[in-house]
Amino acid sequence: MAVSVGLLIRGIPQVGVVFDPIRQELFRAAKGLGATCNRRSIRVSATPDLSKSLLVTGFAYDRRQTPDNNYAEFSHLTHLTQGVRRDGAAALDLAYVAAGRLDGYWERGLSIWDIAAGVVLVEEAGGRVTAYDRTPLQLSSGRILATNAHLHSALSQELLQVASQVQNR
């Protein structure tokens, strides 16, 4: 559970605020001004490769009925990494990537309000946010890939590989 507020200007996230009421943590970022948690500067992790990474994702509530779900990617990446978590709040997942607590995040089926604030947090903390295929993120697509930047290409490649395998079944 989290409160997430993002400001978009001409469709591009410019300011992001995520509040975690359970831990009393306030994450804030604005384009060009960096990112903070409780007024302390935050940075993405420096984890260099997938085998040493800790990732996070989420699943739609209707994943059993929805063929376009995240489970194949989750299973695949669990074997290539230190682990994959599922916390349940996209905004917090992005904030934790920004704070270096997690190394990467991907998910689908999201709404703009789930990710707008977190996009600014990750980018201002030194991370990278794109579509799965590393093209510029389209907020309305509902799909996001956010990492510490070191892992971005490798995680993108793995996600695309799994998608290709699922389509060929």
Secondary structure by P-SEA (a helix, b strand, c coil): cbbbbbbbccccccbbbbbcccccbbbbbccccccccccbbbbcccccccccbbbbbcccccccccccccaaaaaaaaaacccccccccaaaaaaaaaaccccccccccccccccaaaaaaaaaabbbbbccccccccccccccccccccaaaaaaaaaaaaaaaaaac
